[in-house]
Amino acid sequence: MIRIGMSTSCVYPLGTEDAFRLAGLAGFDGVEVMITQDPTTRSAHDLAELSRRFTMPVLSVHAPVLPLAQFTWGTDPAQKLERSAELAAELGATTVVVHPPYRWEARYAHRFRTHVARVSARYGVEVAVENMFSLALGPLSVNPFARAGEAAAVTLDFSHAALAGRDSLELALAAGDRLRHVHLTDGTGSMAEGHVDEHLVPGRGTQPVAEVLRYLGARGWNGSLIAEVATRGADDESGRLDMLTETVRFARRNILAPCPSSTPRSTATGSARPSR
């Protein structure tokens, strides 16, 4: 069964309690906890209490990666992943999302795949590595992430795909059974074209989000769709809730819609994109 959750990062700069509350009001099945400098995101006791109070299970945990959380749980990326997996296991979450190692973490990158497999086995969670993008520095494009080999489990983020100038459907098809987790969002263009990491409400960008969801629904995929949309531009809480409700409705509508073909093709190869 496909579960549709919401990342606590969606309501930034509001707190974790607000995230659980708004996820429930919007109709999500649960939440993904983004580990930050907020102590609540690192407390199994506090998160379990919020989960109980708002009837919102924790579906997944995102290891600390945001700039404001760079020193959360120290500076060792291996330790950060270990503690994220430990927290996920305590909460009954099935997935931990992690970014690939940075280029300056060369020693860790060399053992990254082995460490991911060991952490996954030790804590009984799936560690899904997220697709990332290169940085545009004037006319140059610099990839800050090290080559760490093909991940056994993958998280697909539509906004990151847009920034990398990639088609999300092509990425989903290439990942095959390794695609275990999706960050539900959207984007309009690459960093080379001057775009930023937009994390739009799905359907408001140019990525084939609907087509990917229909493809996953048709193949009986059983991972989690986690909304990771930026709502800080909303005028008030009502505006935030509208954006979150639009996101979960978009997901449910397209997951249940018939796929145009058993092996859909992206618009880049000439097929029509499903209506949004």
Rosetta blueprint (number, residue, H / E / L):
1 M L
2 I L
3 R E
4 I E
5 G E
6 M E
7 S E
8 T H
9 S H
10 C H
11 V H
12 Y L
13 P L
14 L L
15 G L
16 T H
17 E H
18 D H
19 A H
20 F H
21 R H
22 L H
23 A H
24 G H
25 L H
26 A H
27 G L
28 F L
29 D L
30 G E
31 V E
32 E E
33 V E
34 M E
35 I L
36 T L
37 Q L
38 D L
39 P H
40 T H
41 T H
42 R H
43 S L
44 A H
45 H H
46 D H
47 L H
48 A H
49 E H
50 L H
51 S H
52 R H
53 R H
54 F H
55 T L
56 M L
57 P L
58 V E
59 L E
60 S E
61 V E
62 H E
63 A L
64 P L
65 V L
66 L L
67 P H
68 L H
69 A H
70 Q L
71 F L
72 T L
73 W L
74 G L
75 T L
76 D L
77 P H
78 A H
79 Q H
80 K H
81 L H
82 E H
83 R H
84 S H
85 A H
86 E H
87 L H
88 A H
89 A H
90 E H
91 L H
92 G L
93 A L
94 T L
95 T E
96 V E
97 V E
98 V E
99 H L
100 P L
101 P L
102 Y E
103 R L
104 W L
105 E L
106 A H
107 R H
108 Y H
109 A H
110 H H
111 R H
112 F H
113 R H
114 T H
115 H H
116 V H
117 A H
118 R H
119 V H
120 S H
121 A H
122 R H
123 Y H
124 G L
125 V L
126 E E
127 V E
128 A E
129 V E
130 E E
131 N L
132 M L
133 F L
134 S L
135 L E
136 A E
137 L E
138 G L
139 P L
140 L E
141 S E
142 V E
143 N L
144 P L
145 F E
146 A L
147 R L
148 A L
149 G L
150 E L
151 A L
152 A L
153 A L
154 V E
155 T E
156 L E
157 D E
158 F H
159 S H
160 H H
161 A H
162 A H
163 L H
164 A L
165 G L
166 R L
167 D L
168 S H
169 L H
170 E H
171 L H
172 A H
173 L H
174 A H
175 A H
176 G H
177 D H
178 R H
179 L E
180 R E
181 H E
182 V E
183 H E
184 L E
185 T L
186 D L
187 G L
188 T L
189 G L
190 S L
191 M H
192 A H
193 E H
194 G L
195 H L
196 V L
197 D L
198 E L
199 H L
200 L L
201 V L
202 P L
203 G L
204 R L
205 G L
206 T L
207 Q L
208 P L
209 V H
210 A H
211 E H
212 V H
213 L H
214 R H
215 Y H
216 L H
217 G H
218 A H
219 R L
220 G L
221 W L
222 N L
223 G L
224 S E
225 L E
226 I E
227 A E
228 E L
229 V L
230 A L
231 T L
232 R L
233 G L
234 A L
235 D L
236 D L
237 E H
238 S H
239 G H
240 R H
241 L H
242 D H
243 M H
244 L H
245 T H
246 E H
247 T H
248 V H
249 R H
250 F H
251 A H
252 R H
253 R H
254 N H
255 I H
256 L H
257 A L
258 P L
259 C L
260 P L
261 S L
262 S L
263 T L
264 P L
265 R L
266 S L
267 T H
268 A H
269 T H
270 G L
271 S L
272 A L
273 R L
274 P L
275 S L
276 R L
